[in-house]
């Protein structure tokens, strides 16, 4: 189960989330993960903090990035059309500025992924679990074998439910 790379967000990784009824079970599972070679910075725990429960659902949004990029593209097109001949005479400047605007707004949209509008169901589920006293353990895995081993280890150590997210973000 040894994982490689020390980044907060891993590209192509998936996060395994275990739901535990008791914090002691969650702590035991975490200790077992660490003994199996999982780096501690890849393991997160959320207990009794409803706001932090959103972290388990992921804080970035591909949907938000798309919305931001489309908005940026619309702004650039509107500027080119409404800017008159002076703006259109420097097409290289419009293209360069357009890339910056579209890229910038896509990035803002990606970061705005924490907004409930993109992840309402995921946030609600995690918040409800924490509000009812359950404990969430998230583990970032960058290989399919690591994800399978993590899922099995969480189940063996008392996870009531284990689910997978296609995100490499740690809590």
C-alpha positions in Angstrom: 0.0 0.0 0.0 3.0 2.3 -0.1 2.0 5.5 -1.9 4.3 8.0 -3.7 4.2 11.8 -3.9 3.7 14.4 -1.2 1.2 16.8 -2.6 -2.0 18.0 -1.1 -4.0 17.3 -4.3 -3.0 14.3 -6.5 -3.9 14.2 -10.2 -5.7 11.0 -11.1 -6.1 9.9 -7.5 -9.2 8.8 -5.7 -10.3 9.3 -2.2 -11.7 6.5 -0.1 -14.1 7.7 2.6 -15.0 5.4 5.5 -18.0 6.2 7.8 -17.6 5.0 11.4 -20.1 5.0 14.2 -17.4 5.5 16.9 -14.3 7.7 16.9 -12.3 4.8 18.6 -13.0 2.6 15.6 -11.9 5.4 13.2 -8.6 5.9 15.2 -7.9 2.2 15.1 -8.4 2.2 11.3 -6.1 5.1 11.0 -3.4 3.4 13.0 -3.7 0.3 10.8 -3.4 2.4 7.7 -0.3 4.1 9.0 1.2 0.7 9.9 0.4 -0.6 6.4 2.5 2.3 5.0 0.0 5.0 4.2 1.6 8.4 4.7 -0.2 10.4 7.5 -0.7 13.4 5.2 -2.9 11.3 3.0 -5.3 10.4 5.9 -7.9 12.8 7.2 -10.5 12.5 10.0 -13.6 14.5 10.6 -15.5 14.3 13.9 -18.0 16.7 15.4 -17.3 19.5 13.0 -20.1 19.9 10.5 -18.3 22.6 8.5 -15.2 20.4 8.1 -17.4 17.6 6.7 -17.6 19.5 3.4 -13.8 18.8 3.0 -14.6 15.1 2.5 -16.8 15.9 -0.5 -13.9 17.8 -2.2 -13.2 21.4 -2.4 -12.6 21.8 -6.1 -15.1 21.6 -8.9 -14.6 20.7 -12.6 -18.1 22.0 -13.1 -17.2 25.4 -11.6 -14.1 25.5 -13.9 -16.3 25.0 -17.0 -18.8 27.6 -15.9 -15.9 30.1 -15.3 -14.3 29.4 -18.6 -17.6 29.8 -20.5 -18.3 33.1 -18.7 -14.7 34.2 -19.5 -15.2 33.3 -23.2 -18.5 35.2 -23.3 -16.9 38.3 -21.8 -14.0 38.2 -24.3 -16.4 37.8 -27.2 -18.6 40.6 -25.9 -15.6 42.9 -25.5 -14.4 42.1 -29.0 -17.8 42.8 -30.5 -18.7 45.9 -28.5 -15.1 47.3 -28.4 -15.4 48.5 -31.9 -12.7 48.7 -34.6 -10.0 49.9 -32.2 -10.2 46.6 -30.2 -10.6 44.4 -33.3 -7.6 46.0 -35.0 -5.3 44.3 -32.5 -6.4 40.7 -32.7 -3.2 39.4 -31.1 -4.0 41.6 -28.0 -7.6 40.3 -27.8 -6.4 36.7 -28.1 -3.7 37.1 -25.4 -6.1 38.9 -23.0 -8.8 36.4 -23.9 -6.6 33.5 -22.8 -5.8 35.3 -19.5 -9.5 36.1 -18.8 -10.8 32.6 -19.7 -8.0 30.9 -17.8 -8.4 33.1 -14.7 -12.2 32.7 -14.5 -11.8 28.9 -15.0 -9.4 28.9 -12.1 -11.8 30.9 -10.0 -14.7 28.6 -10.9 -12.5 25.6 -10.0 -11.8 27.1 -6.6 -15.5 28.0 -6.1 -16.3 24.3 -6.1 -17.0 24.5 -2.4 -20.2 26.3 -3.2 -23.2 24.2 -2.4 -24.6 24.7 -5.9 -22.1 22.2 -7.4 -22.0 19.6 -4.6 -25.3 19.9 -2.6 -25.9 16.2 -2.3 -22.4 15.2 -1.3 -22.2 18.1 1.3 -25.6 17.2 2.8 -24.7 13.6 3.2 -21.4 14.3 4.9 -22.9 17.0 7.1 -25.7 14.7 8.1 -23.3 11.9 9.1 -21.3 14.3 11.3 -24.4 15.8 12.8 -25.6 12.4 13.8 -22.3 11.7 15.6 -20.6 9.6 13.0 -16.9 9.9 12.1 -15.5 10.2 8.6 -12.0 9.0 7.6 -10.7 10.0 4.2 -7.7 8.4 2.5 -6.1 9.7 -0.7 -4.9 6.8 -2.9 -3.0 7.2 -6.1 -3.1 3.6 -7.3 -6.0 1.2 -7.8 -4.3 -1.4 -5.7 -3.8 1.1 -2.9 -7.5 2.1 -3.1 -8.6 -1.5 -2.9 -6.4 -2.3 0.1 -7.6 0.9 1.8 -11.2 0.0 1.2 -10.7 -3.5 2.6 -8.8 -2.2 5.7 -11.5 0.4 6.5 -14.2 -2.3 6.2 -12.2 -4.8 8.4 -11.8 -2.1 11.1 -15.5 -1.2 11.5 -16.5 1.2 8.7 -20.2 1.1 8.4 -20.0 2.4 4.8 -17.1 2.9 2.4 -17.4 5.1 -0.7 -15.1 6.4 -3.4 -14.6 9.9 -4.7 -12.6 10.7 -7.9 -10.6 13.4 -6.2 -7.1 13.4 -4.9 -7.7 16.0 -2.2 -6.8 15.3 1.4 -8.8 16.7 4.3 
